[in-house]
Structure formats: structure tokens, C-alpha cells
Amino acid sequence: MIDTHLHLWNPAQFQYSWLDGIPPLNREFAHGEYRRAANGEISASIFVECAAGPASYFDEARWALDFASEPANRIAGVVASLWPEREDFPSLLPALSCHPKLKGLRRVLHTEPDELSQSSLFRKNVASLAEHRLSFDLCVLERQLPLAIELVDACPATQFVIDHCGVPDISSDSPDFWRTQINELAKRPNVACKVSGLLLYAGETRRTAEGILPWFSHVLEAFGWDRIVWGGDWPVCTLAVTLEQWVAVTHGLLDIVSASPAQRSGFLDGNATIIYHL
């Protein structure tokens, strides 16, 4: 398995102000702890930026690329943080894009004003990622999915990956809006879907393969087997379940839908290799 969504952070090293409101996560989460949590199930990982503050995000990116350069760490790639709304984005990007482990960028949008991704500067900078063969991870709330579609349409040559299946409210019984927006996103061939974080958005009674099956089945139907990838979302996932439990639920989902060996391999490994140019 390739885990396309790994976070590692140390609040003493970089600024993560959002951790202040989440005490269980407000401590260091290091690679050794992650490997123990993976329990031998995960062969390689993609580090995804952790929403560091304005004084730290670029330093976090350089640290992550250095960390990924050590083969023993088994970090296949890095999705780093750069802020496309900044005028200095074009001058900062080359300093990172020359590193072979950089595979994409992300800017968390669900904590920012909706207008952020609508600016011409933001869209111009995200569109420029295509020239560097870099993807852009879309981290939005369910209600922001129309904004995500607008951004994708403004950057047709850029590869996008929608994080956490678009953050559906699995605890509710009103998925129609989410389903409609996912179908619209999936019509864009430059968008892939990351199956991650789903158990965090489900109530306790639905934190099983059967409980989240309707949501998994829908993204599978919308995107097909070739445009879905798996992500652990550690350590955020630990607010709901252990990483090992999420892995077990994932295999349970694949059993229920009778995935073939080739389909399993693509979802758990091969698609990530292609989409993120690993």
C-alpha cells in the first residue's frame, strides 16, 4: 500500500496554530510512531503539508523534502505548502520544484475565506503547476465543492486530487448535494479522488466498511477504479480510529465490492504512482 496522505509535525519546530483547538493532536507526531501505527501494512507514503502558519510553511516544505531524501524513511513524495494567493509564489516555486521528491502542492481552503480560490492570482499560480508536472490537492468542505469545480475549470491542465472524498457529512442522511457535486467533479478528467478521512466524518455507528459503503461506492462509480487513491490521514484519523483499523476497513470495502486483484492494486498502489508521478 502507498499511503498518499501522511502528516508529521512537531509544534516546537514549526507553527501550527490550528492545533491549539485540538488537544489530542497538539503534540509531536513523528515518523517512528507512524511506522509503528502502520504495523507493516504500508510500504511507502506521501507526506502532505500540515497547514503550518505564514512564518513556517516554506521551512516545513524544505524540511519535508530533506526528510524524504532519506531512503530509509520510505517517503515516496511530498505534497508541500505554498500559498498561491501570494505575489512571491512564482519566485518560491522553483526553489522547491527542482527537488525530485516534490510531487504536488496543497493550500488548505476549508479554513480560509471562500474568495481565496476565486482570485485571478490564485488561479494563475495553480494553473502554472502543470508546467512543473505538479498536482494540487483540493482540501475543501462539502459546501465548498462548487468552488473546487470552479478552480478546476480555471486550471484545465493541472492535475487535481480532491482530499477526503470532499469531506462528506456521513453522520447525516442527506448526501444528495455531495453526490451531485462529486459527479460534477468527476466529469473533469484532470481530477482524482483520495479516499481518506471518511471514518472521521462518520458517526460511531457508521465507522465500519458497511457503514461508509454508500459513500465509497459513489466515488468509485463517479471516478472509476483508475482515478481513486488511498490515504491514511494519520494522525488526524486517530480522532476516530487507529490507522490499523482504517486499513482493515479499507480491505473490508474492497471485499464487499468484489474488487479484482488489478483493481485492488490500482487503488492501493498503482494509481498513486501514476497520478503523483512517483
C-alpha positions, 0 to 999 in steps of 0.5 A, spaced: 500 500 500 502 507 498 499 511 503 498 518 499 496 522 505 501 522 511 502 528 516 508 529 521 509 535 525 512 537 531 509 544 534 516 546 537 519 546 530 514 549 526 507 553 527 501 550 527 496 554 530 490 550 528 492 545 533 491 549 539 483 547 538 485 540 538 488 537 544 489 530 542 493 532 536 497 538 539 503 534 540 509 531 536 507 526 531 513 523 528 515 518 523 517 512 528 510 512 531 507 512 524 511 506 522 509 503 528 501 505 527 502 502 520 504 495 523 507 493 516 501 494 512 504 500 508 510 500 504 511 507 502 507 514 503 506 521 501 507 526 506 502 532 505 503 539 508 500 540 515 497 547 514 503 550 518 502 558 519 505 564 514 512 564 518 513 556 517 510 553 511 516 554 506 521 551 512 516 545 513 516 544 505 524 544 505 524 540 511 519 535 508 523 534 502 530 533 506 526 528 510 524 524 504 531 524 501 532 519 506 531 512 503 530 509 509 524 513 511 520 510 505 517 517 503 515 516 496 513 524 495 511 530 498 505 534 497 508 541 500 505 548 502 505 554 498 500 559 498 498 561 491 494 567 493 501 570 494 505 575 489 512 571 491 509 564 489 512 564 482 519 566 485 518 560 491 516 555 486 522 553 483 526 553 489 522 547 491 520 544 484 527 542 482 527 537 488 525 530 485 521 528 491 516 534 490 510 531 487 504 536 488 502 542 492 496 543 497 493 550 500 488 548 505 481 552 503 476 549 508 479 554 513 480 560 509 475 565 506 471 562 500 474 568 495 481 565 496 480 560 490 476 565 486 482 570 485 485 571 478 492 570 482 490 564 485 488 561 479 494 563 475 499 560 480 495 553 480 494 553 473 502 554 472 503 547 476 502 543 470 508 546 467 512 543 473 508 536 472 505 538 479 498 536 482 494 540 487 490 537 492 483 540 493 482 540 501 475 543 501 468 542 505 462 539 502 459 546 501 465 548 498 465 543 492 462 548 487 468 552 488 473 546 487 469 545 480 470 552 479 478 552 480 478 546 476 475 549 470 480 555 471 486 550 471 484 545 465 491 542 465 493 541 472 492 535 475 487 535 481 486 530 487 480 532 491 482 530 499 477 526 503 472 524 498 470 532 499 469 531 506 462 528 506 457 529 512 456 521 513 453 522 520 447 525 516 442 522 511 442 527 506 448 526 501 444 528 495 448 535 494 455 531 495 453 526 490 451 531 485 457 535 486 462 529 486 459 527 479 460 534 477 467 533 479 468 527 476 466 529 469 473 533 469 478 528 467 484 532 470 481 530 477 482 524 482 479 522 488 483 520 495 479 516 499 481 518 506 478 521 512 471 518 511 471 514 518 472 521 521 466 524 518 462 518 520 458 517 526 460 511 531 455 507 528 457 508 521 465 507 522 465 500 519 466 498 511 458 497 511 457 503 514 461 508 509 459 503 503 454 508 500 459 513 500 465 509 497 461 506 492 459 513 489 466 515 488 468 509 485 462 509 480 463 517 479 471 516 478 472 509 476 477 504 479 483 508 475 482 515 478 481 513 486 487 513 491 488 511 498 490 515 504 491 514 511 490 521 514 494 519 520 494 522 525 488 526 524 484 519 523 486 517 530 480 522 532 476 516 530 480 510 529 487 507 529 490 507 522 490 499 523 483 499 523 482 504 517 486 499 513 482 493 515 476 497 513 479 499 507 480 491 505 473 490 508 470 495 502 474 492 497 471 485 499 464 487 499 465 490 492 468 484 489 474 488 487 479 484 482 486 483 484 488 489 478 483 493 481 485 492 488 492 494 486 490 500 482 487 503 488 492 501 493 498 502 489 498 503 482 494 509 481 498 513 486 504 512 482 501 514 476 497 520 478 503 523 483 508 521 478 512 517 483 
